[in-house]
Amino acid sequence: MFRYAEEKDVSLILSFIRELAEYEKLQNEVVATEELLLEWIFEKKRAEVIFAMEDGKEVGFALFFHNFSTFLGRAGIYLEDLYVKPEYRGKGYGKALLKKLAQTAVERGCGRLEWSCLDWNKPSIDFYLSLGAQPMEDWTVYRIAKDTLSKLAE
C-alpha cells in the first residue's frame, strides 16, 4: 500500500508537486526541477517521500523531513506536502498516509508530527480536525526567501 521513493521516481515526485501547486493555485511558485529534487532528496537526504499505492500505481504522496523541538529535546516530522490525486480522494489514502507518517514518527522516537495548511482549504482543515489534529493558535509562520534571504545573508 506504500512505498518510499527512489531516485528513479524524481519525475513522478515533480509531477505530484506540480499537481499540488495547481490545486493550491500556486503553479507560478514551483521552480523545483528534477535535478534539484535528486540533489536535495536523494543525494543530500534532506527529505523523504512516501507514495500511497493502488494496484501498483502511485495515487498520492507525502514529502516530509525531520525538524527538532528544543522543548521536547527530540526530533519531529514535518509534513511539507500531502497530496492525493482527485480521482482517488475519499477512499482513505490521505488518512492512510498520515497514519503511516505517525507510525514512522513513533518508530523513530519523534515527539510530534506537524504541518501547515492554507487558510482557505476548508476540506483539508476539516479532514485534519477529524483526525484529532490541533491548529496552533498564537503562532504565525514567518518566511524569508528569494532576494530578502540573500540580502539578510550578506
N, C-alpha and C positions, 0 to 999 in steps of 0.2 A: 504493500500500500504506500510505502515511502521509499525514497532513495536519496542519498546525498549526491550532489552534483559532482561531476568530474570535469577535467579540463576540456574534454570533447563537447561539453554542454554550454560553452561560452555563448554561442549564438542563440541557443534556446533561452538562457538566462536574460540576455539582452532583449529578446522578443517579449518575454514576460514583463520586463521593466518598461518597455515601450507601451505595452497594453495597459499596464497600471497607470502610467503617465496620461494616457488618453482618457481613461476612466476618471482620473482626478483633474482633468482639464489642464495638465501641466506638460504637454508634449514639448513645448519650447524649452523646458528646463533640462531635458535629457541631453547630456553631452557625453555620456558614457559610450565607450567603444568596446569592441571585443578585446582589443589589445589591453585596455585599461582594466577590464574585468579579469582577464587572465593574470595580469600582473598582481592586482590587489587581492583577489580571492584565492588564487592558486599558488602564485609564487611567493607573495609576502604573507599569505594566510591571515589576512585581516578580517575576513568574513567567511561565512559558510552558507550554503544553500541546500534546502531540502525540497524535493518535489513530492507532491501528492500524485499518486498514480491510479489510473483506472484502465484495466485491460492492457497494461503495458504502455499506456500513453500518459504523458505529463499533463495534468489538468489544473494544477495550482503550484505555487511555490512560496517559500518563506526564506528571506535573506536575513541573517542575523549575525551578531558578533557579541563578544564579551565586553562588558563595561565593569566598573568597580565601584562599590559603595564603601566609603571610608567609615560610615556609621556602622555598617554590618561587618566590616572587616573581611569582606569576601567579594568575589566576582558575581555578576548577574548576567543575564542575557538580555540584550536589547534587540527587539524585532524591528528591523528597518522597513521591510516590505512584506506584506502578506497579500496574495492575490490568487483568486480562483477564477478561471475562465467563466464568462457569463452562462454558457450552456451547462455548466456543472454546479452552479450555485444552488443552494437549497438542498443539497444532497449530503451535507455534513463534512465536506472537505476542509472548510475553514476551521471548524471546530476541531477536526482531527489534526490539522497542522498545529494549532495552538496546544492541543493536548500533547502532541509529540514534542514540542518545544518545552512544555512544562516538565515532561519526563526527562528530557535532556538536561534541563536546569537542575532537577533533583539529582539525577545520576552524577552530574559534575559538581555537586555540592554548592550550587549557586544559591544566593539569597533571594533572588527575585527575577521575574520576567516582566519587562515593561516595553512600551511602545508609545507612539504618538498617533493621533488621528485628526484629520481635518475636521474643523468645527461643523461644516455643512453636511458631513457624511453621516446622516442620521441612521441609515440602515446598519452601518458598521458600528456606530456607537451603541445602538440598541442590542446588537449581537454581542458586543463586548460586555455590556452590563448584564446580559442574560447569563454570562459565564461567571459572573461574580467579580469582574474587573472593577476597580475603583478609579474614577478620574482624580487626578492630582490637583486639588484646589490649592490656591495660593502659590502656585508655581507657574511660571511663564518660560517658555523656551526662547532663548536668545541665540542669534546666529551671526557670525561674521564670515563673509565669503567673498570670493572674487577680488575686486580691486581693494575693498576695505581690508580684507585679510592680508593682502600684500603690503598695504600701507602700514598696518599695525605691526607687521613683521620687520619693518625697516628699523 
